[in-house]
Amino acid sequence: MRRIICCFLSALLLFTLAGCSLLPTQPTDSEPNKTISSAQNGSTDSNNDSPATNTENNDPQPDPTKPRDILKTPISQLLQDEQKALADYLFEKYIPCSFGLFSDAKDLSSPSVWSSVEALNRAVDGDESEDSRKLENVLKKIEIYYPETPFDPTKVRVYDEATQAFAPSPADTQQYELLSYEVKEDQITIYYQNKPDENDPDADVQQYATTLKNSKTNGYFSFVSSVKSGAVG
């Protein structure tokens, strides 16, 4: 009898265990969180891609109808009509303010450099103030127009060492006639001559060639050379 009862209990226990194994299991707490986290990561990646695409699409495009600034465009990149416009501008603003002849701007004398800078202050910037004649500001302009030219202010007659400033000089610019221009890579050469004297038609007319390049200061130009020219280009 005891054996029968033991067998019955053993069979009942096995039936109970088999039934429990058939019940559906519930996911652990960590599994849903893991799934949500992956979805969030995917969403974040998608959002990160979107601004980059928008930025590329919103980049400002050059307006082909708007003319370029010939003073700030490298000489080597100018179109033919832009070269002509620049030549006219330089002939009007820079050429009358070039004093002395030099095959290399490094050889120009200090008095000639000062006279040129003072004239350029007037012609290019419209500045005749006392500040424009202070040595510290003159040196800044020399760095623009004659960046490699040695300059000794004490050799300039109108320089006052006590005030470290230059006295103003009367405006005195030459009158010229534009003949032609030539662009070679990053330089432009302006060919011109003295304006003939109506009272002396037989007077000798000198021809010149002045070469300039873009200054390191955007919108300005540096002198390279200024020489007499027989055969004008």
Secondary structure, 3 states (H helix, E strand, C coil): CHHHHHHHHHHHHHHHHHHHHCCCCCCCCHHHHHHHHHHHHHHHHHHHHHHHHHHHHCCCCCCCCCCCCCCCCCHHHCCHHHHHHHHHHHHHHCHHHCCCCECCHHHCCHHHHHHHHHHHHHHHCCCCCCHHHEHHHHHHHHHHHCCCCCCCHHHCCCEECCCCEECCCCCCCCCEEEEEEEEECCEEEEEEEECCCCCCCCCCCCEEEEEEEECCCCCCEEEEEEEECCCCC
